[in-house]
Amino acid sequence: MKFILLIPLTILCHQANAQYRLAGTITNKRMEPLAFASLQLKGRPTGILSKEDGSYSIDLNSGIYELIISMIGYHTKTVKVVINKQNVIHPIILEEADNSLSSITIRARTKDRAEDYIRQVIRHKDDLQAAPGAYSCNIYIKAVQEDSITPKAIKKKPVKDSLIKKNPPPPLSMSEIYLRLDYENAARYKEERTGVTRRGNTTNLFYLSTTQGRFNFYDNLVKVPALSVTPFLSPVSYSGLIAYKFKTLKTEKRGSYNVYTIGVKPTSLSNATVSGEIVIYDSAWVILSTRLSFPSYHLPEYDFFEVAQQYELVNNLAWMLSKQTFTYHSNTRRRKASGNTTVTYRDYELNKSFDRKYFGPELSAATRDAYHRDSIFWASVRTEPLTDKEMRLIQYTDSVNVVTRSKAYLDSIDQKTNKADWKKIFYKGQILSYHEKGVRYSLPAIASTIAFGFGGFRTQLPFSFYKTDSLRRTTWLHTNLSYGYLNKDINGRIQLSRRYNTFNQGSYTLGVSRDFAAIFSGDAWINQLKRSNYYLDNALSAGWSRELINGLYIKTSASMALRRSLAGYKTYSFVDSAFQKVLLEPTGAAPSFDAYNALYADIELSYTPLQPYIREPLEKIILEPNWPTFYMKWRKGIPRLFGSQVNFDYNELGIRQQFRMGLIGNAQYNIKTGSFLNTKDLRLVDYKWQRRGDPILFMNPIEAFQSMDSTFATFKRFYEGHYFHEFNGAILNKIPVFKKLGLREVAGAGFLIAPERSLRYVEAFAGVERIFKLPFQNFQKIKLGVYASSAFANQFQAPLQFKIGITSWDTFGNKWR
C-alpha cells in the first residue's frame, strides 16, 4: 500500500525535473476536447495519445521538432515546434475530414458495420444539432420512487379518518412538474415551472428540473452534475470510436430505409463510459432512441442508473427529444429504493429568436400558483398515465391533506409529541410543539445534562426555541447554562438568530456568553486538548448578513469580549497526571495574563460573478457557479470604546473556486493573502495563526496544511494557497485490478510564503479513497481514505507521513463533505 501511495508523488517529482515540456490541448473547431488523438514526433517510432480531456504533454530537449497529429474523422495535421530552453504551450485544432464512409472504414477487420453506422451519425451530428436553432417546448415530468420499507413516521401518525385507515398509503414518493423551457445553447437557457406537486418524501427523486443535467449523447461529453461529478464520454464521438466497442444487434426495414440497433460496450481505455443500445435511422443518420446505463462507480447515490430516450421529427425540420425515462435504484441489506422518472417534451417552437438579455443567471423560476394546482390542471397537462399505486397515493395524500389541515388533527399531533415518556426523559429529550403558533421547544434529557469541561464535571441545561411562519421566516433561540462542581462557576451561552428574508438570506444574530474558548481554534487535535490552549471568554455579539445583489454577499458583526485567564482554575490532579503529556506538555497549564476588554468589528464581502440560481416563490436556490468567488475580510480591534484595550487592523483577500475538469475529475482551490495593517495593541488570541498538520488525521485540504511541523503566528503579509484534485478513477481505473477494487485517487498541493519568517513552504500529497455504505444507515455512504504527504521548506525538513481521513456524502448539497 505504501508503494502505491508513493507512485503519484514519484511521478510528480519526475515531471518537475524534466528539462522542457511541450504541452497543450487538442480540440475540434468548436473547441471540444478530442480524446485519444495520436501524437508522434517525426522520425520517432512511437507516440502518445491525448488524454480524455484532450490534453497532451511531451518532455523534450531544446531543438526544432515536427509533431504529427492524427485522429479518425479528422485531417492529419503537422506542426513545427521550436523548444528554446523553456516550456512551450501549443494548442492544436483539428479539422474534420469530409471523407466517404468507405474511405475511413477498415472492413478487413470485421464484417459487422456497427462502427460505420456510428461514424455516419458523428459526421451528421453538427447539422442535426443546428437544425432546430433556439427553441421552446413544454415539458411534463413525473418522478416516482418506491421504498421497500414504509417510513416509520407514516406508521406512527395518529390518523383518525376511516378512509385512510382502510386504505393505507403505498410506499411511494411522487412529484409532478410542468414547465416551459426556452433554450438557445448549453450556457443560455431558462425554465419556468407553472405546476409543481409533491407527495410523500420527494428528497431523493431524480430530475425535477432541467437544471439537473443535459443527457445529450450528440455532445462529446455528457455532463450531468446532479448524477455525477464526472462527465461521461459519449459513444457518438470520434473519441468514442476508440473508447467503445460496437455491435449490430438488429436491422429493420422502414420503407426504403433501415433502422439499426447498435450494442455499445466500453473498452478499457476510458474511465467514464456508458453501456447499452443506440437505435439509428439511416434516412438522415439520426438517433431514434437510446437505452444506456451509467457505471455505479461514478454514482455516489445509486447502485444502478439507466436512461432511455426517444426522438421524433418535428415540423419536418429537426429530430427532437420526445421522451426520456430515468430508472435507478439504491440497495442496502435492510432496504431498497427504486425510482423512475419520465420526462415528455411537447409543443416545440423551433428557430426562435431571443433577446440578447433574455437569458441570465436565473435558470429556473416557479410561478406563484405553481404549488397550488388542482386535479383539473394536472389532467390537462399530464402526458403519462397514472398507475394504480400512483392513483392510490394521490387519493391517500388528498385525503390526508383534508384531515391534516384540520385543527383537530394538528392538536392530536401536538398532544402525541408533547406527551412525556421514560425514553424522552432519560436520553431522547422532550419536544413541545404548538402548531397554531408555529412554535417548538426542545428540553434536555437527563443524559445530556452531564458534561465535562476545562475544570471538570459540569451540569448543563440546554434549551432551544424555534418558530417559523407562512413566509418561512424563522426565529431560533438557543441557551445552555452549566454549573461546574470543582470551581463552583456558572457558564453559559444564549444566542438568538432571525432569518427575516428567505430570498436574499437576510438574517441577524444576537449573543451573550461566558465560556471556555480556544486560542488555537481549528488546530490539530493534539493541540486542541492542551490546557495552554484555553482562556475564559465573556462576550456580547451581534451580526447581520444578506445578499445585496445576485452573487454579492455582505456579512458584518460586532463583539465585545471580556477576557480572563484560567490560570487559577482547579483541575483534577488524577486526570492531569494520567494525561500529562497530552494536556500539559510542553507549555504547562493555562496561560496567565491580566484581564482585559476587547471590542471588535468584522466585515466580509464576497462576490461570485454570474451566480446561477433557481427562484422559488419563497426562496432562492444557488447552483454551482462557473466563476470563482472573490472575497475580502476586515477585522478591526477598536481601542478605548467601552474600555477596550485592543488596537489592530487585519485584512485578508482571497479567491476560491470549485470546478469540473471533464473526464480527469474535479478540483478546487483557495488562494489568499493577509496582513496586519496595524498592530498597536495585538493580543495573543487575535494573532493570525498558521496551523500545524494533524499527526494522524487528514485535514481539510482546501483550508489546512498536512505536513506543517508547528503552529506559528504571522503578522506581516503572507501568501497561502491550497489545491485539491479528485481524479475519480481517471488513473487507477486504467488498471484492471484497481478498477475492480473501486479505488479513487486524489492529489493536491499547498504553499505558504511568509517573508517575515523567511519561510517558503510547499507541500504535496496523494492518496486513495474508497466508498462504503454505512450498515445501519439507509443509503448513507462514506468515503475512507489513506494519504501520503510530504513538504519542502527552507526552515525545516518534513518527512513522508501517512494519514487517514473520512468524508460523508451530502445528499442535499450533492457533494462530499
C-alpha positions in Angstrom: 0.0 0.0 0.0 2.9 2.4 0.8 4.3 1.7 -2.6 1.0 2.5 -4.3 0.7 5.8 -2.4 4.2 6.8 -3.4 3.5 6.4 -7.2 1.8 9.8 -7.7 4.5 11.6 -5.7 7.2 9.9 -7.7 5.6 10.9 -11.0 5.2 14.5 -9.7 8.9 14.7 -8.8 9.9 13.2 -12.1 7.8 15.7 -14.1 9.2 18.6 -12.1 12.8 17.6 -13.0 12.1 17.3 -16.8 14.2 19.6 -18.9 11.5 21.3 -21.1 7.9 20.5 -21.7 5.7 20.7 -24.8 2.0 20.7 -23.7 -1.4 21.8 -24.9 -4.9 20.7 -25.7 -6.3 19.1 -28.9 -9.8 20.3 -29.9 -12.0 20.5 -32.9 -13.2 23.8 -34.4 -16.0 24.0 -31.8 -13.3 23.9 -29.1 -14.5 20.5 -27.8 -11.6 18.3 -26.4 -10.6 15.4 -28.5 -9.6 12.3 -26.5 -7.2 9.6 -27.8 -5.8 11.6 -30.7 -2.4 10.3 -31.8 0.7 12.5 -31.5 4.0 11.4 -33.0 7.3 13.2 -33.4 8.6 12.9 -37.0 11.4 10.4 -37.1 10.5 8.6 -33.9 8.8 5.1 -34.0 6.5 5.6 -31.0 4.0 8.3 -30.0 1.4 9.1 -27.4 -2.4 9.6 -27.2 -4.1 12.7 -25.9 -5.9 12.3 -22.5 -9.6 12.2 -22.1 -9.8 15.9 -21.7 -7.8 16.4 -24.9 -4.6 17.4 -23.2 -1.1 16.2 -24.1 2.4 16.6 -22.6 5.8 15.6 -24.0 9.2 16.2 -22.4 11.9 17.3 -24.9 15.4 18.8 -25.2 16.0 22.1 -26.9 15.6 21.8 -30.7 13.2 22.0 -33.6 10.5 19.3 -33.9 7.7 18.3 -36.3 4.7 17.0 -34.5 2.2 14.8 -36.4 -1.4 14.7 -35.0 -4.0 12.3 -36.4 -7.4 11.0 -35.4 -10.2 9.1 -37.0 -12.6 11.5 -38.7 -10.1 14.4 -38.8 -7.4 15.6 -41.2 -3.9 14.7 -40.2 -2.0 17.8 -39.1 1.7 18.5 -38.9 3.0 21.4 -36.9 6.6 22.6 -36.4 7.6 23.4 -32.8 10.7 25.2 -31.5 11.9 24.3 -28.0 14.3 27.0 -26.9 15.2 26.4 -23.3 11.7 27.0 -22.0 8.4 25.2 -21.7 6.0 25.6 -24.7 2.2 25.6 -24.6 0.8 24.7 -28.1 -2.9 24.2 -28.5 -3.9 22.3 -31.6 -7.2 22.4 -33.6 -8.0 19.6 -36.0 -10.4 20.0 -38.9 -13.0 17.3 -39.6 -12.4 15.2 -42.7 -15.1 15.1 -45.3 -14.4 11.6 -46.4 -16.8 9.0 -47.6 -17.8 6.2 -45.4 -15.8 3.6 -47.4 -12.6 5.7 -47.3 -12.4 5.8 -43.5 -13.5 2.2 -42.8 -11.2 -0.8 -42.5 -13.5 -3.7 -43.4 -11.0 -6.5 -43.3 -11.1 -6.5 -39.5 -14.7 -7.3 -39.1 -17.9 -7.9 -41.1 -20.1 -6.0 -38.6 -20.7 -2.4 -39.8 -21.9 -1.1 -36.5 -18.9 1.2 -36.2 -19.6 2.5 -39.7 -23.1 3.5 -38.7 -21.9 5.3 -35.6 -19.4 7.2 -37.8 -22.2 8.3 -40.1 -24.1 9.7 -37.1 -21.0 11.5 -36.0 -20.5 13.1 -39.4 -24.1 14.4 -39.5 -24.5 15.4 -35.8 -23.4 19.0 -36.3 -26.2 19.6 -38.8 -28.7 17.7 -36.7 -28.0 19.8 -33.7 -28.0 23.1 -35.7 -31.4 22.3 -37.4 -33.8 23.4 -34.5 -31.8 26.6 -33.7 -33.1 28.2 -30.5 -36.3 26.7 -29.4 -39.1 26.5 -26.7 -41.1 23.5 -25.6 -43.4 22.3 -22.8 -42.1 19.6 -20.5 -44.0 17.3 -18.2 -42.1 15.4 -15.5 -43.4 12.5 -13.4 -40.9 11.2 -10.8 -41.8 8.2 -8.6 -39.8 6.3 -6.0 -40.9 3.1 -4.3 -39.4 2.2 -0.9 -39.3 -1.4 0.3 -39.9 -0.1 3.9 -42.8 2.2 4.8 -41.3 5.1 6.8 -42.0 4.9 10.5 -43.2 8.4 10.6 -46.2 7.5 8.4 -47.0 4.5 10.6 -46.9 6.4 13.8 -49.1 9.3 12.7 -52.4 9.2 14.6 -54.7 9.5 11.6 -58.4 9.3 12.6 -60.0 9.3 9.2 -61.6 5.9 8.5 -60.9 6.1 4.7 -57.2 6.4 5.4 -57.2 3.6 7.9 -58.9 1.3 5.4 -56.6 2.3 2.6 -53.0 2.6 3.9 -50.6 4.5 1.6 -48.4 2.6 -0.8 -44.7 3.0 -0.1 -44.3 5.7 -2.8 -43.0 9.2 -3.2 -44.1 11.1 -6.2 -43.7 14.5 -7.8 -45.2 16.0 -10.9 -43.8 19.1 -12.7 -45.0 21.1 -15.7 -42.7 23.7 -17.2 -41.8 25.8 -20.2 -38.2 25.6 -21.4 -36.6 28.3 -23.5 -33.2 27.0 -24.9 -30.5 28.6 -27.0 -27.4 26.6 -26.1 -26.0 24.8 -23.1 -25.0 28.1 -21.5 -28.1 30.0 -22.3 -31.4 28.5 -21.2 -34.2 29.2 -18.8 -37.2 27.2 -17.5 -40.5 28.4 -15.9 -42.3 25.9 -13.7 -46.0 26.5 -13.8 -47.1 23.4 -12.0 -45.4 21.5 -9.1 -46.9 18.9 -6.8 -45.1 16.7 -4.2 -46.4 13.7 -2.4 -44.5 11.8 0.2 -40.8 12.3 0.8 -39.5 13.6 -2.5 -36.0 14.5 -1.3 -34.3 11.7 -3.3 -36.3 11.9 -6.5 -34.1 12.4 -9.6 -34.6 15.1 -12.3 -37.2 17.5 -11.0 -35.7 20.3 -13.1 -33.8 20.6 -16.4 -31.0 22.3 -14.5 -30.0 18.8 -13.2 -28.3 17.8 -16.4 -28.3 17.5 -20.2 -28.4 13.9 -21.4 -27.4 14.7 -24.9 -25.3 12.0 -26.5 -24.6 14.1 -29.5 -22.3 16.1 -27.3 -18.7 14.7 -27.0 -19.0 14.8 -23.2 -22.3 14.2 -21.4 -22.4 16.5 -18.4 -25.0 15.6 -15.7 -23.8 17.3 -12.4 -26.8 16.1 -10.4 -25.9 12.5 -11.2 -22.1 12.5 -11.1 -19.2 15.0 -10.7 -17.6 13.2 -13.7 -18.9 13.7 -17.2 -19.3 10.7 -19.4 -17.7 10.1 -22.8 -20.4 9.8 -25.5 -20.3 6.8 -27.8 -21.4 9.2 -30.6 -18.0 10.9 -30.9 -14.7 10.3 -32.6 -13.1 9.6 -29.2 -15.9 7.2 -28.5 -14.9 5.1 -31.6 -11.7 4.3 -29.6 -13.3 4.0 -26.2 -16.2 1.8 -27.2 -16.9 -1.5 -29.0 -20.0 -1.5 -31.2 -22.1 -4.5 -32.4 -25.1 -4.6 -34.7 -27.8 -6.3 -32.7 -30.8 -5.9 -35.1 -31.6 -4.4 -38.5 -35.2 -3.5 -39.5 -36.7 -2.1 -42.7 -38.7 1.2 -42.5 -39.8 1.8 -46.1 -36.7 2.3 -48.2 -34.5 3.0 -45.2 -33.0 0.9 -42.4 -33.2 1.1 -38.6 -30.1 -0.3 -36.8 -29.9 -1.3 -33.2 -26.3 -1.0 -32.1 -24.9 -2.5 -28.9 -22.5 -0.2 -27.0 -19.8 -1.7 -24.7 -16.8 0.2 -23.3 -13.2 -0.8 -23.8 -10.6 -0.5 -21.1 -9.3 2.9 -22.4 -11.8 5.2 -20.8 -12.8 5.7 -17.2 -16.2 7.3 -17.5 -18.3 5.4 -20.1 -21.8 4.1 -20.6 -23.1 0.8 -22.0 -26.4 -0.3 -23.6 -28.0 0.3 -27.0 -28.4 3.1 -29.6 -31.0 2.8 -32.4 -30.1 4.6 -35.6 -32.2 5.6 -38.6 -30.2 5.8 -41.8 -32.7 8.2 -43.6 -30.8 11.1 -42.0 -28.3 9.2 -39.8 -30.1 10.2 -36.6 -30.6 8.6 -33.2 -34.1 7.3 -32.9 -33.7 6.0 -29.3 -31.2 5.1 -26.7 -31.0 2.8 -23.6 -27.8 3.4 -21.8 -26.7 2.7 -18.2 -24.0 4.5 -16.2 -21.3 2.9 -14.1 -22.1 2.7 -10.4 -18.5 3.6 -9.6 -19.2 7.2 -10.5 -22.7 7.4 -8.9 -22.5 8.3 -5.2 -26.2 7.9 -4.6 -27.2 5.0 -6.8 -26.3 1.4 -7.4 -27.9 1.4 -10.8 -28.9 4.2 -13.2 -30.2 4.0 -16.8 -31.6 6.5 -19.2 -33.9 5.6 -22.2 -34.6 8.2 -24.8 -36.9 8.6 -27.8 -36.6 11.2 -30.7 -39.2 12.4 -33.2 -39.2 14.5 -36.3 -40.7 18.0 -35.5 -42.1 20.1 -38.3 -40.2 18.0 -40.9 -37.2 20.1 -39.8 -35.4 18.7 -36.8 -35.2 15.5 -34.8 -36.0 16.4 -31.2 -36.2 14.6 -27.9 -39.8 13.5 -27.3 -39.4 11.4 -24.2 -36.7 10.2 -21.8 -37.0 7.9 -18.8 -34.6 7.5 -15.9 -34.6 4.3 -14.0 -32.5 4.0 -10.8 -32.3 2.1 -7.5 -30.2 2.0 -4.3 -29.9 -1.0 -2.1 -28.9 -1.9 1.4 -29.3 -5.1 3.4 -32.4 -3.8 5.0 -33.9 -1.6 2.4 -34.3 -1.0 -1.3 -35.5 2.2 -3.1 -36.4 2.1 -6.8 -37.0 5.2 -8.8 -38.4 6.1 -12.2 -38.7 9.5 -13.8 -40.5 10.0 -17.1 -40.0 13.3 -19.0 -42.0 14.2 -22.1 -41.5 17.0 -24.5 -44.3 18.7 -26.5 -45.3 21.8 -28.4 -41.8 22.6 -29.9 -41.3 26.0 -31.4 -38.1 25.9 -33.5 -35.7 28.6 -34.8 -36.8 31.2 -32.3 -35.1 34.5 -31.7 -34.5 35.5 -28.1 -33.4 39.0 -26.9 -29.7 39.1 -26.0 -30.6 40.0 -22.4 -33.3 37.4 -22.1 -31.0 34.7 -20.6 -29.1 35.4 -17.4 -28.1 33.8 -14.1 -31.7 32.9 -13.2 -32.0 29.4 -14.8 -35.3 28.4 -13.3 -38.3 30.0 -11.7 -41.6 28.8 -10.3 -44.8 30.9 -10.6 -46.8 31.8 -7.5 -49.5 29.4 -8.5 -47.2 26.5 -9.3 -47.6 24.8 -6.0 -51.4 25.2 -5.8 -52.6 23.5 -9.0 -55.7 21.3 -8.7 -56.6 18.0 -10.3 -58.2 19.7 -13.3 -54.9 21.4 -14.2 -52.9 18.1 -13.9 -55.5 16.2 -16.0 -55.0 18.8 -18.8 -51.2 18.7 -18.9 -50.4 15.1 -17.8 -48.9 13.1 -20.7 -48.1 9.9 -18.8 -51.0 7.9 -17.3 -51.0 7.1 -13.6 -50.6 3.6 -12.3 -53.0 2.1 -9.7 -50.4 2.7 -7.0 -49.9 6.3 -8.0 -53.6 6.9 -8.1 -53.9 5.4 -4.6 -51.1 7.7 -3.4 -52.9 10.7 -4.8 -56.2 9.7 -3.2 -54.4 9.0 0.1 -52.5 12.3 0.2 -55.6 14.3 -0.8 -57.5 12.6 2.0 -54.6 13.1 4.4 -54.4 16.8 3.4 -58.1 17.3 4.3 -57.5 15.7 7.7 -54.1 17.0 8.5 -55.0 20.6 7.8 -57.8 20.4 10.4 -57.3 21.9 13.8 -58.3 18.6 15.5 -55.7 16.6 13.7 -52.9 19.1 14.4 -53.9 19.3 18.0 -53.7 15.4 18.2 -50.1 15.6 16.7 -49.1 18.2 19.3 -50.6 16.1 22.0 -48.7 13.0 21.0 -45.5 15.0 20.5 -45.8 16.7 23.9 -46.5 13.5 25.8 -43.6 12.6 28.0 -42.2 9.0 28.5 -39.1 7.5 30.0 -37.1 7.5 26.7 -37.6 11.2 26.3 -36.9 11.9 29.9 -33.6 9.9 30.1 -31.9 10.1 26.7 -34.1 11.5 23.8 -35.2 14.8 25.2 -38.6 16.3 25.2 -40.2 18.3 22.3 -43.1 20.6 23.0 -45.0 21.6 19.8 -47.7 24.2 19.2 -48.7 24.2 15.6 -51.1 27.2 15.6 -48.2 29.4 16.7 -45.6 27.6 14.6 -43.5 27.1 17.7 -41.4 24.2 19.0 -39.5 23.9 22.3 -36.6 21.5 23.0 -36.0 20.4 26.6 -32.9 18.3 27.6 -32.8 14.7 28.5 -31.1 13.7 31.8 -28.2 12.1 29.9 -27.5 15.4 28.1 -27.2 17.4 31.3 -23.8 15.8 32.2 -20.8 17.4 30.7 -17.0 17.6 31.2 -15.2 20.9 30.7 -11.9 22.6 31.4 -12.4 22.4 35.2 -14.0 19.0 35.4 -17.6 17.7 35.6 -20.5 20.1 35.0 -24.2 20.0 34.9 -25.7 21.8 31.9 -29.2 22.7 30.9 -29.5 23.1 27.1 -32.8 24.6 25.8 -33.9 25.8 22.4 -36.9 27.6 20.9 -37.8 27.6 17.2 -40.5 29.5 15.4 -41.5 29.7 11.7 -44.2 31.5 9.8 -46.1 31.1 6.5 -43.3 33.0 4.7 -40.7 30.6 6.1 -39.1 33.3 8.2 -37.5 31.7 11.2 -36.6 32.6 14.7 -34.2 30.4 16.7 -33.2 30.8 20.3 -30.6 28.5 22.0 -29.4 28.6 25.5 -27.1 26.4 27.5 -26.3 27.2 31.1 -23.9 25.0 33.1 -22.5 24.7 36.6 -19.0 23.4 37.4 -18.7 21.5 40.7 -15.0 21.8 41.1 -14.7 25.6 40.7 -18.3 26.4 41.6 -18.7 28.5 38.5 -21.6 29.2 36.2 -21.0 29.4 32.4 -23.5 29.7 29.6 -24.4 30.8 26.2 -27.6 32.5 24.8 -27.9 33.0 21.1 -30.8 34.5 19.1 -30.9 34.1 15.3 -33.6 35.5 13.0 -33.9 34.9 9.2 -36.2 37.6 8.0 -35.9 37.2 4.2 -35.6 33.7 2.6 -34.8 35.0 -0.9 -31.8 37.2 -0.1 -30.9 35.2 3.0 -31.2 38.3 5.2 -30.6 37.4 8.8 -29.2 38.7 12.1 -27.9 37.2 15.3 -27.5 38.4 18.9 -25.5 36.5 21.5 -24.2 36.6 25.0 -21.8 34.0 26.5 -19.4 33.1 29.3 -17.5 30.1 28.3 -14.1 28.4 27.8 -12.6 29.5 24.5 -9.6 28.1 22.4 -6.6 30.2 21.5 -5.7 27.8 18.6 -9.2 27.0 17.3 -9.0 24.8 14.2 -5.6 23.5 15.1 -4.5 19.8 15.1 -6.5 17.8 17.6 -3.4 17.2 19.7 -3.1 21.0 20.3 -6.9 21.4 20.9 -6.6 19.2 24.1 -3.8 21.2 25.8 -4.5 23.2 28.9 -2.4 26.0 27.4 -4.9 26.5 24.6 -7.8 27.8 26.8 -9.0 31.0 28.5 -12.3 32.3 29.8 -14.2 34.5 27.4 -17.2 36.7 28.4 -18.7 38.1 25.2 -21.6 40.1 23.7 -22.1 39.9 20.0 -24.3 41.0 17.1 -24.2 40.1 13.5 -26.1 40.8 10.2 -25.8 39.3 6.7 -27.6 39.3 3.4 -27.2 39.1 -0.4 -27.0 42.7 -1.8 -27.3 41.8 -5.5 -27.0 38.4 -7.1 -23.7 36.9 -6.1 -22.7 39.8 -3.8 -22.9 39.0 -0.1 -22.1 41.0 3.0 -21.6 39.7 6.4 -20.9 42.0 9.4 -20.6 41.5 13.1 -19.5 43.4 16.3 -18.5 41.8 19.6 -17.4 42.8 23.0 -15.1 40.3 24.8 -14.1 40.4 28.4 -11.2 38.0 28.6 -10.0 36.3 31.7 -7.2 33.9 32.4 -7.9 30.3 33.6 -4.5 30.1 35.4 -6.2 29.8 38.8 -8.8 27.3 37.8 -8.8 24.0 39.7 -8.5 20.7 37.7 -8.5 17.1 38.7 -5.0 16.0 39.6 -5.6 12.4 38.6 -6.6 13.5 35.1 -3.6 15.8 34.8 -1.2 13.1 35.9 -2.7 10.4 33.7 -2.7 12.5 30.6 0.2 14.8 31.4 1.9 14.5 28.0 -1.3 15.4 26.2 -2.7 18.1 28.5 0.3 19.9 30.0 3.3 19.4 27.8 5.2 21.3 26.5 3.9 24.6 27.8 2.2 23.6 31.1 -1.2 24.9 32.4 -3.5 27.6 31.1 -1.6 30.9 30.3 -1.7 33.6 32.9 -2.4 37.1 31.7 -4.1 40.3 33.1 -7.8 40.6 32.4 -8.7 42.9 29.6 -11.6 44.0 27.4 -11.7 43.8 23.6 -14.2 45.4 21.1 -14.2 44.1 17.5 -15.9 44.9 14.2 -15.8 42.5 11.3 -16.9 42.8 7.7 -16.7 40.3 4.9 -17.7 40.8 1.3 -17.8 38.1 -1.3 -18.7 38.1 -4.9 -19.4 35.4 -7.5 -19.9 36.8 -11.0 -23.0 35.5 -12.9 -24.0 33.2 -10.0 -26.7 30.8 -11.4 -29.8 30.2 -9.3 -33.3 28.8 -9.1 -36.1 31.1 -7.9 -38.9 29.6 -5.9 -41.8 31.6 -4.6 -40.3 32.0 -1.2 -36.6 31.2 -1.6 -33.6 31.3 -3.8 -31.6 28.1 -4.5 -28.0 28.7 -5.5 -26.5 26.4 -8.2 -22.9 25.6 -8.9 -21.2 28.7 -10.3 -18.9 28.7 -13.3 -16.8 31.6 -12.0 -14.6 31.9 -8.9 -15.7 33.7 -5.7 -13.6 36.7 -4.7 -13.7 37.8 -1.1 -12.4 40.3 1.3 -12.3 40.2 5.1 -11.5 43.1 7.5 -11.2 42.7 11.3 -10.8 45.8 13.4 -9.8 45.9 17.1 -11.4 49.1 18.4 -9.5 50.9 21.2 -10.8 52.8 24.2 -14.5 52.4 23.5 -16.2 50.5 26.4 -12.8 50.1 28.0 -11.4 48.1 25.0 -7.6 47.7 25.2 -7.0 46.2 21.7 -6.0 48.2 18.7 -5.3 46.4 15.4 -6.4 46.1 11.8 -6.3 42.8 9.9 -7.1 42.5 6.2 -7.4 39.4 4.0 -8.1 39.0 0.3 -8.8 35.7 -1.4 -10.2 33.8 -4.3 -11.8 30.3 -4.2 -13.5 28.0 -6.7 -14.7 24.5 -7.3 -14.7 23.4 -11.0 -15.1 20.3 -13.1 -12.3 19.2 -15.4 -14.2 16.8 -17.6 -13.0 13.2 -17.6 -10.0 13.8 -15.4 -12.0 14.7 -12.4 -12.9 17.8 -10.4 -10.8 20.3 -8.4 -11.0 23.2 -6.0 -8.6 25.8 -4.9 -8.3 28.6 -2.3 -5.7 31.3 -2.6 -5.4 34.1 -0.1 -3.1 36.8 1.3 -3.4 38.6 4.5 -1.6 41.1 6.7 -2.0 43.2 9.9 -2.1 46.8 8.8 -1.9 48.0 12.4 -0.6 46.1 15.5 -0.5 48.8 18.1 -2.1 46.6 20.7 -2.5 43.0 19.4 -3.2 40.2 21.9 -2.3 36.5 21.7 -5.9 35.5 21.0 -6.1 37.8 17.9 -2.9 36.6 16.2 -3.2 35.1 12.7 -2.2 31.5 13.2 -0.8 29.2 10.6 -1.9 25.7 11.9 0.3 22.6 12.0 -0.8 19.4 10.3 -2.5 16.7 12.3 -0.2 13.8 13.1 -2.9 11.2 12.2 -5.9 12.7 10.5 -6.1 14.1 7.0 -7.3 17.7 7.5 -9.5 19.7 5.1 -7.1 20.0 2.1 -8.6 23.3 0.9 -8.0 25.1 4.3 -5.2 23.3 6.2 -1.7 22.1 5.7 -1.0 18.4 6.1 2.8 18.5 6.8 3.4 21.7 8.7 5.5 20.8 11.7 4.3 23.5 14.1 1.8 26.2 14.7 3.1 29.8 14.5 1.8 33.3 14.1 2.3 35.7 11.1 1.9 39.5 11.5 3.1 40.8 8.1 1.8 39.8 4.7 1.7 36.2 3.9 0.7 34.3 0.7 -1.1 31.0 1.1 -2.7 28.6 -1.4 -4.3 25.1 -1.5 -5.3 22.9 -4.4 -7.2 19.6 -4.2 -7.9 17.3 -7.2 -10.2 14.3 -7.2 -9.4 12.1 -10.2 -12.5 9.9 -9.7 -10.7 6.8 -11.0 -9.2 8.5 -14.2 -5.8 6.9 -13.4 -6.4 3.8 -11.4 -9.3 2.6 -13.5 -7.0 2.0 -16.4 -5.5 -0.8 -14.3 -8.0 -3.8 -14.2 -7.0 -4.9 -10.7 -7.6 -1.4 -9.2 -10.8 -0.9 -11.2 -12.3 -4.0 -9.5 -11.3 -2.6 -6.1 -13.2 0.6 -6.7 -10.4 2.8 -5.6 -10.3 6.6 -6.3 -7.1 8.7 -6.4 -6.7 12.2 -5.1 -3.8 14.6 -5.1 -3.1 18.1 -4.1 -0.6 20.7 -3.0 -0.3 23.8 -0.9 2.1 26.6 -0.4 2.9 29.3 2.2 5.2 32.2 1.8 5.9 34.2 5.0 8.6 36.8 4.3 8.8 37.9 7.9 9.9 34.4 8.9 11.9 33.9 5.7 9.7 30.8 5.2 9.0 29.2 1.8 6.9 26.1 2.3 5.5 23.8 -0.4 3.7 20.5 0.2 2.2 17.8 -1.9 0.0 14.9 -1.0 -1.7 12.0 -2.7 -4.0 9.2 -1.6 -6.5 6.6 -2.5 -10.1 6.6 -1.3 -12.9 4.1 -1.4 -16.7 4.5 -0.9 -18.5 2.3 1.7 -22.2 2.1 2.7 -22.9 2.5 6.3 -24.5 -0.7 7.6 -27.0 0.9 9.9 -28.0 4.0 7.8 -30.3 3.8 4.9 -28.4 4.6 1.6 -25.9 6.7 3.5 -22.3 6.5 2.1 -18.9 7.5 3.5 -15.5 7.7 1.8 -12.5 6.4 3.7 -9.0 7.4 2.5 -5.3 6.7 3.1 -2.9 9.5 2.2 0.8 10.3 1.9 2.1 13.8 2.3 5.4 15.5 2.3 6.8 19.0 2.1 9.7 21.0 1.0 10.7 24.0 3.1 13.7 26.2 3.7 13.2 26.2 7.5 12.6 22.5 8.3 12.5 19.0 6.9 9.1 17.3 6.5 9.4 13.5 6.2 6.9 11.4 4.3 3.8 11.0 6.5 0.8 8.7 6.2 -2.7 9.8 7.3 -6.3 8.6 7.3 -9.5 10.5 6.5 -13.2 10.1 6.3 -15.9 12.2 4.5 -19.6 11.7 4.1 -21.9 12.3 1.2 -24.2 15.4 1.5 -27.4 14.4 -0.4 -28.8 18.0 -0.2 -25.6 19.7 -1.4 -24.7 16.9 -3.9 -21.1 16.8 -2.7 -18.7 15.1 -0.3 -18.1 16.9 2.9 
